[in-house]
């Protein structure tokens, strides 16, 4: 946060509060294998199958744009979310460094969510790699 404060428009404490709110989630891990997604909350799995449901290109208040790839539940645990949206900062095809994931039962409401953006990194990355990626972000 000190690195961000050196170049940004917020103090260290303001950046901490901003990212703590943005990253906050009660899902500690997500496994994706083909069309199956397993959410882990309090160590307990919730699993469902998902199919593509299009994408939306969004323009945010700051003027930047992003794309949300949307997936709809087709089968699985009743408590699993009806929709998952993968947010990508890039609109052109490129490898993603991390994922902002949104999930819930209301497709349109998820598209409007910009305050909370749970962020996940591939499990193959170590702590130093994640820190480097966050500093570059």
VMD Tcl script that builds the backbone (N, CA, C; Angstrom):
set m [mol new atoms 411]
animate dup $m
set s [atomselect $m all]
$s set {name element resname resid chain x y z} {
  {N N UNK 1 A 0.821 -1.180 0.000}
  {CA C UNK 1 A 0.000 0.000 0.000}
  {C C UNK 1 A 0.873 1.254 0.000}
  {N N UNK 2 A 2.045 1.139 0.625}
  {CA C UNK 2 A 2.967 2.277 0.610}
  {C C UNK 2 A 3.411 2.577 -0.822}
  {N N UNK 3 A 3.657 1.538 -1.599}
  {CA C UNK 3 A 4.050 1.726 -2.999}
  {C C UNK 3 A 2.934 2.430 -3.778}
  {N N UNK 4 A 1.708 2.016 -3.586}
  {CA C UNK 4 A 0.576 2.638 -4.276}
  {C C UNK 4 A 0.416 4.093 -3.845}
  {N N UNK 5 A 0.601 4.375 -2.554}
  {CA C UNK 5 A 0.445 5.734 -2.039}
  {C C UNK 5 A 1.498 6.680 -2.612}
  {N N UNK 6 A 2.680 6.147 -2.920}
  {CA C UNK 6 A 3.745 6.991 -3.500}
  {C C UNK 6 A 3.328 7.570 -4.845}
  {N N UNK 7 A 2.575 6.795 -5.609}
  {CA C UNK 7 A 2.228 7.214 -6.968}
  {C C UNK 7 A 0.748 7.550 -7.134}
  {N N UNK 8 A -0.055 7.233 -6.147}
  {CA C UNK 8 A -1.501 7.380 -6.283}
  {C C UNK 8 A -2.054 8.634 -5.637}
  {N N UNK 9 A -3.364 8.651 -5.495}
  {CA C UNK 9 A -4.059 9.815 -4.958}
  {C C UNK 9 A -4.655 9.558 -3.573}
  {N N UNK 10 A -4.208 8.476 -2.910}
  {CA C UNK 10 A -4.705 8.135 -1.583}
  {C C UNK 10 A -3.532 7.926 -0.634}
  {N N UNK 11 A -3.819 8.024 0.654}
  {CA C UNK 11 A -2.817 7.722 1.669}
  {C C UNK 11 A -2.713 6.205 1.819}
  {N N UNK 12 A -1.725 5.757 2.560}
  {CA C UNK 12 A -1.584 4.324 2.823}
  {C C UNK 12 A -2.852 3.784 3.485}
  {N N UNK 13 A -3.357 4.474 4.491}
  {CA C UNK 13 A -4.565 4.011 5.191}
  {C C UNK 13 A -5.780 4.017 4.278}
  {N N UNK 14 A -5.887 5.015 3.411}
  {CA C UNK 14 A -7.011 5.056 2.472}
  {C C UNK 14 A -6.936 3.901 1.477}
  {N N UNK 15 A -5.732 3.581 1.004}
  {CA C UNK 15 A -5.583 2.429 0.104}
  {C C UNK 15 A -5.926 1.130 0.821}
  {N N UNK 16 A -5.486 0.993 2.064}
  {CA C UNK 16 A -5.810 -0.216 2.824}
  {C C UNK 16 A -7.316 -0.382 2.948}
  {N N UNK 17 A -8.019 0.685 3.307}
  {CA C UNK 17 A -9.469 0.615 3.461}
  {C C UNK 17 A -10.141 0.296 2.119}
  {N N UNK 18 A -9.678 0.921 1.048}
  {CA C UNK 18 A -10.239 0.703 -0.283}
  {C C UNK 18 A -10.099 -0.759 -0.704}
  {N N UNK 19 A -8.897 -1.326 -0.550}
  {CA C UNK 19 A -8.670 -2.706 -0.960}
  {C C UNK 19 A -9.298 -3.712 -0.002}
  {N N UNK 20 A -9.331 -3.408 1.287}
  {CA C UNK 20 A -10.005 -4.318 2.221}
  {C C UNK 20 A -11.476 -4.443 1.878}
  {N N UNK 21 A -12.128 -3.343 1.527}
  {CA C UNK 21 A -13.539 -3.391 1.125}
  {C C UNK 21 A -13.684 -4.087 -0.223}
  {N N UNK 22 A -12.830 -3.754 -1.161}
  {CA C UNK 22 A -12.936 -4.319 -2.504}
  {C C UNK 22 A -12.677 -5.806 -2.564}
  {N N UNK 23 A -11.669 -6.273 -1.842}
  {CA C UNK 23 A -11.278 -7.681 -1.893}
  {C C UNK 23 A -12.110 -8.571 -0.966}
  {N N UNK 24 A -12.876 -7.976 -0.060}
  {CA C UNK 24 A -13.583 -8.749 0.966}
  {C C UNK 24 A -14.499 -9.817 0.353}
  {N N UNK 25 A -14.362 -11.025 0.863}
  {CA C UNK 25 A -15.211 -12.141 0.453}
  {C C UNK 25 A -15.171 -13.198 1.547}
  {N N UNK 26 A -16.192 -14.002 1.605}
  {CA C UNK 26 A -16.194 -15.100 2.569}
  {C C UNK 26 A -15.880 -16.433 1.876}
  {N N UNK 27 A -15.514 -16.375 0.604}
  {CA C UNK 27 A -15.117 -17.573 -0.145}
  {C C UNK 27 A -13.595 -17.582 -0.217}
  {N N UNK 28 A -12.982 -18.561 0.442}
  {CA C UNK 28 A -11.520 -18.553 0.536}
  {C C UNK 28 A -10.815 -19.188 -0.650}
  {N N UNK 29 A -11.547 -19.985 -1.411}
  {CA C UNK 29 A -10.899 -20.668 -2.538}
  {C C UNK 29 A -11.960 -21.052 -3.545}
  {N N UNK 30 A -11.568 -21.011 -4.815}
  {CA C UNK 30 A -12.447 -21.443 -5.894}
  {C C UNK 30 A -11.643 -22.349 -6.805}
  {N N UNK 31 A -12.187 -23.516 -7.095}
  {CA C UNK 31 A -11.555 -24.429 -8.050}
  {C C UNK 31 A -12.407 -24.471 -9.306}
  {N N UNK 32 A -11.749 -24.346 -10.445}
  {CA C UNK 32 A -12.448 -24.387 -11.724}
  {C C UNK 32 A -11.845 -25.516 -12.539}
  {N N UNK 33 A -12.686 -26.448 -12.941}
  {CA C UNK 33 A -12.250 -27.578 -13.760}
  {C C UNK 33 A -13.263 -27.786 -14.874}
  {N N UNK 34 A -12.922 -27.364 -16.083}
  {CA C UNK 34 A -13.881 -27.467 -17.183}
  {C C UNK 34 A -15.072 -26.596 -16.896}
  {N N UNK 35 A -16.270 -27.179 -16.891}
  {CA C UNK 35 A -17.490 -26.401 -16.634}
  {C C UNK 35 A -17.945 -26.483 -15.183}
  {N N UNK 36 A -17.122 -27.068 -14.323}
  {CA C UNK 36 A -17.478 -27.235 -12.913}
  {C C UNK 36 A -16.708 -26.239 -12.046}
  {N N UNK 37 A -17.437 -25.566 -11.182}
  {CA C UNK 37 A -16.846 -24.592 -10.267}
  {C C UNK 37 A -17.191 -25.017 -8.843}
  {N N UNK 38 A -16.165 -25.058 -7.993}
  {CA C UNK 38 A -16.359 -25.406 -6.589}
  {C C UNK 38 A -15.921 -24.215 -5.744}
  {N N UNK 39 A -16.854 -23.704 -4.940}
  {CA C UNK 39 A -16.597 -22.605 -4.019}
  {C C UNK 39 A -16.339 -23.209 -2.644}
  {N N UNK 40 A -15.322 -22.720 -1.945}
  {CA C UNK 40 A -15.038 -23.174 -0.584}
  {C C UNK 40 A -15.277 -22.026 0.379}
  {N N UNK 41 A -16.222 -22.245 1.282}
  {CA C UNK 41 A -16.547 -21.265 2.318}
  {C C UNK 41 A -16.466 -21.995 3.649}
  {N N UNK 42 A -15.653 -21.487 4.543}
  {CA C UNK 42 A -15.411 -22.143 5.831}
  {C C UNK 42 A -14.949 -23.582 5.618}
  {N N UNK 43 A -14.184 -23.811 4.550}
  {CA C UNK 43 A -13.648 -25.130 4.251}
  {C C UNK 43 A -14.629 -26.099 3.624}
  {N N UNK 44 A -15.881 -25.678 3.454}
  {CA C UNK 44 A -16.910 -26.568 2.913}
  {C C UNK 44 A -17.152 -26.256 1.436}
  {N N UNK 45 A -17.213 -27.299 0.590}
  {CA C UNK 45 A -17.400 -27.062 -0.843}
  {C C UNK 45 A -18.866 -26.888 -1.247}
  {N N UNK 46 A -19.066 -26.042 -2.243}
  {CA C UNK 46 A -20.343 -25.867 -2.934}
  {C C UNK 46 A -20.004 -25.992 -4.411}
  {N N UNK 47 A -20.631 -26.914 -5.112}
  {CA C UNK 47 A -20.222 -27.198 -6.488}
  {C C UNK 47 A -21.390 -27.103 -7.462}
  {N N UNK 48 A -21.109 -26.592 -8.655}
  {CA C UNK 48 A -22.127 -26.528 -9.703}
  {C C UNK 48 A -21.446 -26.506 -11.067}
  {N N UNK 49 A -22.244 -26.802 -12.081}
  {CA C UNK 49 A -21.781 -26.732 -13.470}
  {C C UNK 49 A -22.338 -25.458 -14.090}
  {N N UNK 50 A -21.550 -24.845 -14.970}
  {CA C UNK 50 A -21.922 -23.571 -15.575}
  {C C UNK 50 A -21.701 -23.617 -17.080}
  {N N UNK 51 A -22.534 -22.848 -17.784}
  {CA C UNK 51 A -22.412 -22.714 -19.238}
  {C C UNK 51 A -22.327 -21.234 -19.579}
  {N N UNK 52 A -21.639 -20.920 -20.657}
  {CA C UNK 52 A -21.496 -19.537 -21.076}
  {C C UNK 52 A -22.843 -18.872 -21.296}
  {N N UNK 53 A -22.939 -17.609 -20.871}
  {CA C UNK 53 A -24.165 -16.833 -21.016}
  {C C UNK 53 A -23.833 -15.440 -21.569}
  {N N UNK 54 A -22.802 -15.389 -22.426}
  {CA C UNK 54 A -22.448 -14.140 -23.084}
  {C C UNK 54 A -21.428 -13.326 -22.315}
  {N N UNK 55 A -21.306 -12.087 -22.750}
  {CA C UNK 55 A -20.393 -11.162 -22.090}
  {C C UNK 55 A -20.943 -9.756 -22.236}
  {N N UNK 56 A -20.453 -8.869 -21.385}
  {CA C UNK 56 A -20.846 -7.467 -21.424}
  {C C UNK 56 A -19.586 -6.625 -21.327}
  {N N UNK 57 A -19.465 -5.629 -22.181}
  {CA C UNK 57 A -18.375 -4.663 -22.083}
  {C C UNK 57 A -18.908 -3.488 -21.281}
  {N N UNK 58 A -18.216 -3.159 -20.208}
  {CA C UNK 58 A -18.658 -2.124 -19.282}
  {C C UNK 58 A -17.716 -0.927 -19.315}
  {N N UNK 59 A -18.258 0.258 -19.159}
  {CA C UNK 59 A -17.459 1.470 -18.976}
  {C C UNK 59 A -17.713 1.938 -17.556}
  {N N UNK 60 A -16.655 2.027 -16.769}
  {CA C UNK 60 A -16.761 2.377 -15.363}
  {C C UNK 60 A -16.728 3.887 -15.166}
  {N N UNK 61 A -17.086 4.335 -13.983}
  {CA C UNK 61 A -17.154 5.755 -13.666}
  {C C UNK 61 A -15.871 6.514 -13.944}
  {N N UNK 62 A -14.724 5.855 -13.774}
  {CA C UNK 62 A -13.431 6.501 -14.002}
  {C C UNK 62 A -13.097 6.598 -15.487}
  {N N UNK 63 A -13.959 6.015 -16.330}
  {CA C UNK 63 A -13.732 6.071 -17.770}
  {C C UNK 63 A -13.050 4.843 -18.349}
  {N N UNK 64 A -12.502 3.987 -17.496}
  {CA C UNK 64 A -11.871 2.762 -17.990}
  {C C UNK 64 A -12.937 1.742 -18.355}
  {N N UNK 65 A -12.552 0.805 -19.196}
  {CA C UNK 65 A -13.499 -0.217 -19.638}
  {C C UNK 65 A -12.994 -1.596 -19.252}
  {N N UNK 66 A -13.913 -2.526 -19.209}
  {CA C UNK 66 A -13.581 -3.910 -18.921}
  {C C UNK 66 A -14.663 -4.796 -19.496}
  {N N UNK 67 A -14.409 -6.072 -19.470}
  {CA C UNK 67 A -15.391 -7.023 -19.975}
  {C C UNK 67 A -15.741 -8.002 -18.859}
  {N N UNK 68 A -17.002 -8.395 -18.805}
  {CA C UNK 68 A -17.451 -9.427 -17.878}
  {C C UNK 68 A -17.937 -10.611 -18.701}
  {N N UNK 69 A -17.274 -11.739 -18.530}
  {CA C UNK 69 A -17.707 -12.989 -19.149}
  {C C UNK 69 A -18.661 -13.654 -18.169}
  {N N UNK 70 A -19.841 -14.009 -18.644}
  {CA C UNK 70 A -20.916 -14.452 -17.760}
  {C C UNK 70 A -21.221 -15.932 -17.978}
  {N N UNK 71 A -21.415 -16.634 -16.872}
  {CA C UNK 71 A -21.735 -18.057 -16.900}
  {C C UNK 71 A -22.965 -18.299 -16.032}
  {N N UNK 72 A -23.874 -19.133 -16.518}
  {CA C UNK 72 A -25.141 -19.449 -15.859}
  {C C UNK 72 A -25.102 -20.891 -15.353}
  {N N UNK 73 A -25.612 -21.113 -14.151}
  {CA C UNK 73 A -25.624 -22.454 -13.566}
  {C C UNK 73 A -26.560 -23.359 -14.359}
  {N N UNK 74 A -26.089 -24.560 -14.649}
  {CA C UNK 74 A -26.900 -25.545 -15.360}
  {C C UNK 74 A -27.244 -26.750 -14.491}
  {N N UNK 75 A -26.492 -26.980 -13.438}
  {CA C UNK 75 A -26.729 -28.111 -12.538}
  {C C UNK 75 A -25.860 -27.929 -11.303}
  {N N UNK 76 A -26.199 -28.647 -10.245}
  {CA C UNK 76 A -25.339 -28.639 -9.065}
  {C C UNK 76 A -26.067 -28.293 -7.790}
  {N N UNK 77 A -25.294 -27.994 -6.768}
  {CA C UNK 77 A -25.835 -27.684 -5.449}
  {C C UNK 77 A -26.818 -26.517 -5.528}
  {N N UNK 78 A -27.944 -26.669 -4.874}
  {CA C UNK 78 A -28.981 -25.631 -4.907}
  {C C UNK 78 A -28.469 -24.292 -4.382}
  {N N UNK 79 A -27.578 -24.316 -3.406}
  {CA C UNK 79 A -27.078 -23.074 -2.810}
  {C C UNK 79 A -25.980 -22.405 -3.638}
  {N N UNK 80 A -25.496 -23.081 -4.666}
  {CA C UNK 80 A -24.469 -22.475 -5.529}
  {C C UNK 80 A -25.094 -21.316 -6.302}
  {N N UNK 81 A -24.319 -20.264 -6.573}
  {CA C UNK 81 A -24.886 -19.103 -7.263}
  {C C UNK 81 A -25.377 -19.426 -8.674}
  {N N UNK 82 A -26.415 -18.718 -9.097}
  {CA C UNK 82 A -26.971 -18.901 -10.439}
  {C C UNK 82 A -26.041 -18.368 -11.519}
  {N N UNK 83 A -25.249 -17.344 -11.176}
  {CA C UNK 83 A -24.365 -16.715 -12.160}
  {C C UNK 83 A -22.981 -16.492 -11.581}
  {N N UNK 84 A -22.000 -16.597 -12.458}
  {CA C UNK 84 A -20.633 -16.197 -12.153}
  {C C UNK 84 A -20.202 -15.262 -13.274}
  {N N UNK 85 A -19.571 -14.167 -12.891}
  {CA C UNK 85 A -19.031 -13.246 -13.882}
  {C C UNK 85 A -17.535 -13.091 -13.638}
  {N N UNK 86 A -16.762 -13.311 -14.706}
  {CA C UNK 86 A -15.323 -13.116 -14.672}
  {C C UNK 86 A -15.048 -11.743 -15.250}
  {N N UNK 87 A -14.413 -10.894 -14.481}
  {CA C UNK 87 A -14.095 -9.555 -14.947}
  {C C UNK 87 A -12.661 -9.535 -15.453}
  {N N UNK 88 A -12.481 -8.941 -16.613}
  {CA C UNK 88 A -11.142 -8.804 -17.180}
  {C C UNK 88 A -10.903 -7.335 -17.477}
  {N N UNK 89 A -9.719 -6.857 -17.114}
  {CA C UNK 89 A -9.374 -5.464 -17.359}
  {C C UNK 89 A -9.118 -5.205 -18.833}
  {N N UNK 90 A -8.817 -6.242 -19.549}
  {CA C UNK 90 A -8.508 -6.095 -20.966}
  {C C UNK 90 A -9.710 -6.548 -21.780}
  {N N UNK 91 A -9.949 -5.845 -22.848}
  {CA C UNK 91 A -11.026 -6.265 -23.732}
  {C C UNK 91 A -10.467 -7.144 -24.840}
  {N N UNK 92 A -9.249 -6.877 -25.257}
  {CA C UNK 92 A -8.598 -7.703 -26.274}
  {C C UNK 92 A -8.107 -8.992 -25.625}
  {N N UNK 93 A -8.059 -10.086 -26.385}
  {CA C UNK 93 A -7.588 -11.357 -25.813}
  {C C UNK 93 A -6.155 -11.251 -25.278}
  {N N UNK 94 A -5.964 -11.737 -24.071}
  {CA C UNK 94 A -4.654 -11.768 -23.421}
  {C C UNK 94 A -4.774 -12.661 -22.192}
  {N N UNK 95 A -3.643 -13.160 -21.742}
  {CA C UNK 95 A -3.633 -13.974 -20.526}
  {C C UNK 95 A -3.939 -13.076 -19.325}
  {N N UNK 96 A -4.790 -13.535 -18.428}
  {CA C UNK 96 A -5.142 -12.769 -17.232}
  {C C UNK 96 A -4.155 -13.084 -16.116}
  {N N UNK 97 A -3.753 -12.044 -15.385}
  {CA C UNK 97 A -2.841 -12.213 -14.250}
  {C C UNK 97 A -3.591 -12.589 -12.984}
  {N N UNK 98 A -4.800 -12.129 -12.898}
  {CA C UNK 98 A -5.660 -12.406 -11.754}
  {C C UNK 98 A -7.098 -12.300 -12.241}
  {N N UNK 99 A -8.020 -12.675 -11.369}
  {CA C UNK 99 A -9.428 -12.687 -11.735}
  {C C UNK 99 A -10.240 -11.955 -10.691}
  {N N UNK 100 A -11.115 -11.078 -11.140}
  {CA C UNK 100 A -12.132 -10.505 -10.265}
  {C C UNK 100 A -13.388 -11.315 -10.572}
  {N N UNK 101 A -13.915 -11.951 -9.570}
  {CA C UNK 101 A -15.085 -12.801 -9.762}
  {C C UNK 101 A -16.274 -12.245 -8.993}
  {N N UNK 102 A -17.408 -12.279 -9.651}
  {CA C UNK 102 A -18.656 -11.847 -9.059}
  {C C UNK 102 A -19.615 -13.021 -9.166}
  {N N UNK 103 A -20.385 -13.286 -8.148}
  {CA C UNK 103 A -21.339 -14.379 -8.226}
  {C C UNK 103 A -22.579 -14.031 -7.421}
  {N N UNK 104 A -23.690 -14.586 -7.878}
  {CA C UNK 104 A -24.962 -14.357 -7.207}
  {C C UNK 104 A -26.098 -14.850 -8.079}
  {N N UNK 105 A -27.309 -14.497 -7.705}
  {CA C UNK 105 A -28.479 -15.010 -8.400}
  {C C UNK 105 A -29.127 -13.996 -9.346}
  {N N UNK 106 A -28.621 -12.763 -9.386}
  {CA C UNK 106 A -29.201 -11.717 -10.228}
  {C C UNK 106 A -28.143 -11.226 -11.225}
  {N N UNK 107 A -28.290 -11.655 -12.471}
  {CA C UNK 107 A -27.307 -11.340 -13.519}
  {C C UNK 107 A -27.094 -9.834 -13.664}
  {N N UNK 108 A -28.170 -9.071 -13.754}
  {CA C UNK 108 A -28.072 -7.627 -13.965}
  {C C UNK 108 A -27.446 -6.916 -12.763}
  {N N UNK 109 A -27.823 -7.310 -11.558}
  {CA C UNK 109 A -27.263 -6.679 -10.361}
  {C C UNK 109 A -25.757 -6.901 -10.286}
  {N N UNK 110 A -25.304 -8.071 -10.675}
  {CA C UNK 110 A -23.866 -8.352 -10.656}
  {C C UNK 110 A -23.109 -7.420 -11.593}
  {N N UNK 111 A -23.700 -7.103 -12.740}
  {CA C UNK 111 A -23.043 -6.194 -13.681}
  {C C UNK 111 A -22.841 -4.810 -13.091}
  {N N UNK 112 A -23.697 -4.416 -12.172}
  {CA C UNK 112 A -23.593 -3.107 -11.544}
  {C C UNK 112 A -22.671 -3.052 -10.351}
  {N N UNK 113 A -22.171 -4.191 -9.896}
  {CA C UNK 113 A -21.312 -4.234 -8.712}
  {C C UNK 113 A -19.921 -3.705 -9.048}
  {N N UNK 114 A -19.539 -2.600 -8.418}
  {CA C UNK 114 A -18.206 -2.034 -8.635}
  {C C UNK 114 A -17.494 -1.700 -7.317}
  {N N UNK 115 A -18.175 -1.921 -6.193}
  {CA C UNK 115 A -17.583 -1.621 -4.889}
  {C C UNK 115 A -16.784 -2.801 -4.347}
  {N N UNK 116 A -17.298 -3.993 -4.570}
  {CA C UNK 116 A -16.635 -5.215 -4.099}
  {C C UNK 116 A -16.216 -6.023 -5.319}
  {N N UNK 117 A -14.938 -6.390 -5.365}
  {CA C UNK 117 A -14.404 -7.136 -6.504}
  {C C UNK 117 A -13.450 -8.204 -5.987}
  {N N UNK 118 A -14.023 -9.266 -5.410}
  {CA C UNK 118 A -13.160 -10.347 -4.920}
  {C C UNK 118 A -12.156 -10.752 -5.996}
  {N N UNK 119 A -10.917 -10.886 -5.577}
  {CA C UNK 119 A -9.815 -11.100 -6.513}
  {C C UNK 119 A -9.112 -12.400 -6.186}
  {N N UNK 120 A -8.899 -13.179 -7.219}
  {CA C UNK 120 A -8.265 -14.478 -7.051}
  {C C UNK 120 A -7.091 -14.603 -8.002}
  {N N UNK 121 A -6.047 -15.262 -7.525}
  {CA C UNK 121 A -4.843 -15.512 -8.308}
  {C C UNK 121 A -4.707 -17.013 -8.515}
  {N N UNK 122 A -4.063 -17.415 -9.589}
  {CA C UNK 122 A -3.820 -18.854 -9.771}
  {C C UNK 122 A -3.062 -19.411 -8.574}
  {N N UNK 123 A -3.426 -20.596 -8.131}
  {CA C UNK 123 A -2.791 -21.196 -6.953}
  {C C UNK 123 A -1.323 -21.524 -7.190}
  {N N UNK 124 A -0.902 -21.511 -8.436}
  {CA C UNK 124 A 0.503 -21.793 -8.748}
  {C C UNK 124 A 1.420 -20.619 -8.406}
  {N N UNK 125 A 0.861 -19.429 -8.170}
  {CA C UNK 125 A 1.684 -18.266 -7.850}
  {C C UNK 125 A 2.059 -18.264 -6.368}
  {N N UNK 126 A 3.278 -17.851 -6.108}
  {CA C UNK 126 A 3.733 -17.695 -4.732}
  {C C UNK 126 A 3.480 -16.277 -4.251}
  {N N UNK 127 A 3.721 -16.038 -2.967}
  {CA C UNK 127 A 3.452 -14.729 -2.368}
  {C C UNK 127 A 4.218 -13.611 -3.066}
  {N N UNK 128 A 5.503 -13.828 -3.375}
  {CA C UNK 128 A 6.292 -12.785 -4.036}
  {C C UNK 128 A 5.744 -12.451 -5.420}
  {N N UNK 129 A 5.308 -13.459 -6.143}
  {CA C UNK 129 A 4.732 -13.217 -7.469}
  {C C UNK 129 A 3.437 -12.420 -7.364}
  {N N UNK 130 A 2.633 -12.724 -6.374}
  {CA C UNK 130 A 1.378 -12.004 -6.188}
  {C C UNK 130 A 1.659 -10.553 -5.820}
  {N N UNK 131 A 2.616 -10.323 -4.941}
  {CA C UNK 131 A 2.968 -8.945 -4.559}
  {C C UNK 131 A 3.442 -8.169 -5.784}
  {N N UNK 132 A 4.309 -8.777 -6.612}
  {CA C UNK 132 A 4.777 -8.102 -7.835}
  {C C UNK 132 A 3.607 -7.763 -8.741}
  {N N UNK 133 A 2.685 -8.690 -8.894}
  {CA C UNK 133 A 1.535 -8.470 -9.757}
  {C C UNK 133 A 0.645 -7.354 -9.197}
  {N N UNK 134 A 0.454 -7.329 -7.883}
  {CA C UNK 134 A -0.370 -6.284 -7.278}
  {C C UNK 134 A 0.271 -4.915 -7.431}
  {N N UNK 135 A 1.571 -4.839 -7.294}
  {CA C UNK 135 A 2.261 -3.549 -7.444}
  {C C UNK 135 A 2.136 -3.047 -8.884}
  {N N UNK 136 A 2.197 -3.952 -9.839}
  {CA C UNK 136 A 2.085 -3.571 -11.244}
  {C C UNK 136 A 0.662 -3.208 -11.633}
  {N N UNK 137 A -0.307 -3.640 -10.860}
  {CA C UNK 137 A -1.727 -3.436 -11.189}
  {C C UNK 137 A -2.166 -2.022 -10.893}
}
mol reanalyze $m
mol bondsrecalc $m
mol representation Tube
mol addrep $m
